[in-house]
Amino acid sequence: MMSFHAPVPKAHLLFGFSPRQFLSTSILMKFPTLLALTLCLTASAALAVDAKPAATAPRKRAPNPVFAPIEDQPGLPRVLLIGDSISIGYTLDVRKLLEGKANVHRIPTNGGPTPNGLTNLKTWLGDKKWDVIHFNWGLHDVKFIVGEDKAKIVPVETPAAKHQVEVGEYEKNLTALVAQLKTTGAKLIWCSTTPVVAGTPGRRTEDVPNYNEAAARVMKAAGVATNDLYAYALPRLGDGNQLPQNVHFSPAGSKMLAEKVAAEIGAALQKR
């Protein structure tokens, strides 16, 4: 059977003991300080071998205040915003601009493309009365994908790449969505899709006007008012309002969009 001898500090040299003598219980008991030192060193060595780094708990992302439910102020009209990340960007500013004038809600997620709207609109509308609904779908419809992988946007020149929702299907989907929205009795405001600047990955600049034209036909036939946010934003994309080669807007750009959205909603509330 193999014997094991723990590493011994060189303190035995100071006291004239051999390593074996230093470790003997009788010697150590005569020198309490040495006993304590030996025990500490042994424990430290054991801890160094057995200790494992503590697992780092994953950091939870703080909830987005945009999606926090709001408590209605009695007596004020109820407004619902439906849209993608562009509307997420301007929601809080619209809410602030209409403070004391309307209870401004939004759907609790990114609205995505029109098929997502067809799937979820009933849930988003709920069973409470809406006075004004400001809505948009478009940027997710025009993005390029391959096959059925709708979560992954690809460069427009990718072989077999196609729009997530082709313009004909987009127009058909909007027609169905508007019909469902009209059952609420709310004042409806269609918001045209904002510009795609040149060089934006996975989307083409010229597609947005084409899809907006299809939407305009739907809204005209249904008698729905339009907030032409595309025309409003187009000459204002500079000065850092829209991020370079990106569909998204800076905080200043989102605030700029919010001013137009709040003005359109405010005008609709006065006409109801």
N, C-alpha and C positions, 0 to 999 in steps of 0.2 A: 504493500500500500504506500502510495506516494505521500510524503509529508509536505505541508505548505507552510512557509515562513513569510509572514507579512513584511513588507519593507520597513526598515527601522531607521529612524532619523539618526544623524550623526551625533546626537546628544550623548551617546554612551562613551564617546571618546573623551568628553569633558569630565566624566566621572570615573574613568578607568575601568569600565565594565566591558566584557565581551558582549557581542550581540545576544548570545544565548542567555548570558547572565542578565542582561538588560531586560529581556522579556520574561524572566522568571518572576512568578507572582511574589515570592518572598522579597526580592529586591524592590519591585515596584511598590509593594505595600509599605516599605520603609521610606519611600520617597513619594508621597502623595502627588506632588507636582508632576513628577515624571509619569505617574499612572494616568493623571488627567490628560497630559499631553499625548500619551500613546492612544488613549481612547478617542480623543478628538481627531487625531490623524487617521485612525482606522475608520471612524464613522464618516469622515470627509471623503475618504477613498471609496467607501461603499456607495455614498450618495452620488459621487461623480460617475460611477459605473451605471447605477440604476436609474439616475434621473433622466427623464425624457422631456424635451421641450414641450411646454404647454401648447395645446392646439389653439390657434387663433380663431376666434369666433368670426364668421363672415359678417362684414359690416352691412347693416340693413340700410337701404336707400330711404331717405326721408320721403314721406308721401308728398305728392305734388298737390299744393294747395288749390290748384285749378279744379281738381276733381273732388275736393271736399264738399259734402252736401251743405247747402245753405238753408237757413231757417227763414221762411217767408215773413216779410213785414206785412201785417194785416192792412188791407185796403189798397195795396199796390198791385198792378198788373203783373202777370207771370210771363216771363220771356224764356224761350229755350234756344240755345245755340247748338247746332249740329254741324260737325265738320271734322277735319283732320288736324294735323299738327299746326297748320297755319292758324286755325281758330283757337287751338290750345294756347298759342302764343299771345293772342289778343284778348282772351277771355277776362282776365283779371282787370285789364284796363277798361274794357267795356263795362264791367260790373261797377267799377269806380266812377266812371263817367255818368252812369245811370243811377247812382246811389240816391235813394230818396224818391226816385221816379218809377223804378221797376225792380222786381225780384228776378235777377238774371241767373238762370240755371244753364248748365250745359250737360251733354251726355257724358257719362263717366268713363270715357275712353276715347281713343282715336277712331273717328268714324270710318276710316279706310275707304275702299272702293264701293261702288254702288251695290254689288252683291252682298257685301257686309251690311249695308243699310237695309236691304230687303229681308235679311235674316233677323235683324235686331231692332228694327224701327218700332215695332209694337211694344217691346219692352222699354225702349227709351222714352216713348211717349207716356207710358204709365196710364193711370186712370184719373189724373187731375186735369183741371182745365188749364189750357194755355191761351194767352191773349195774342202773343206774337211768336212765330217760329222763324228763325233766321238759319238757313241751311245751305250746305254745299257738299258736293262730291266731285272729284275730278283728278287731283294730282296722283292718286293711287291707281286710277283707271288708266291714265296715260303712260304709266311706267312700264318698262320692258322686262319681260320674264322669259324663261325657257321652260317649256313643258307646263307642268302643273305646280311647280315650285313657286308659289305666289309670294313667299316671304323673302325671296332673293331677287334683288334688282340686278340686271345685267347690262353691260354696254349695248347701245343700240345696234352696233355692227356685229354683235354675236350671232353666229349661224343659228337659224331657227328661232331667233328672238321675236317676240310679238308683244303687243300691248296686253296688259293684264285684262283689260276689257276693251274690245274694239268699239269704235265710235257708234256703230249701228246698235250694238247691244247696250251701250251706255245710254243712248237715247230711249231705248225701250225700257230699261231699268228706271230711268228718271221718271218716265211717264207713270209707271206703277207706284213709285215712291210719292210722287205728287198727289196721286189719287188717294193714297192712304193718309197723307198729311192733311188733305182737305176735309177729311171726316172729323178732324178735331174742332173745326169751326174757328180756328185761329187765323189771324192775319199772317199770310205767308210772305216771306222775303227770300227769294233765291239770291245767293251770293256767287257771282261768277268766279271761276278758278283763276288764281293769281299767276303771274308770268313765270315761265321757266327760262332762265338766262342761258345764253350760249355756253356750251362746255359743261353743263350740268350732267353728271353721270346718269345713264339709264333713262333719260327723257329727252325729247326733242322740243325745241322752242316753238316750232310751227304747229305742234299738236294741240296746244292749249287753245288757240283761237278756233280751231276746228271743233273741238269738243264744246267750247263755249257757244258756238253757233248752233250745235245740236241742242244744247240746253235751252238756248233762246227760243227755239221752235216749240219746245215742250212748254215753256213758261207762257209763251204767247197764247198757245192753244188752251191752256188752263186758266188764263187770266191771273197769273201770279206776278207780283211786282219783282223787279230785279235791282239788286245793289251791285252795280258794275265795278266790283273791286279790282278787276283786271285793268280796266281803263284808268281807274284812279291810281293804282300802284305803278303802272308802266312808266310814266315820266318821273317817278319818285324813287326809282330803284338805286340811284346813286347816293352819295353822301353816307355810305355805310348802312343804308336801310335794309338792303338785302345782302346776304352773305355771298361771297364770290363763288361762282359755279355751284350754286346751291339753291334749292327752292325755298329755304327758310329765311326768316327775317331776323335782324338784330333786335334787341329790346326796343331801341328807338324806332325801328321799322314796324314792329308789332304795335307800338303805341300809335304810330301814324295810321295804321290800318284800323285800329280800335276807334279812332275819332270818326272815321267814315261809317263804320258799322253802328256805332252808338247814335250817330246822327240819323241814319236810315231807320233804326228801330224807334228812336224818339218821334220821328215824323209819322211812323205807322201807328204809334200809340195815340197820337193826337187825332187820328182819323177814325179810330175804332168807335 
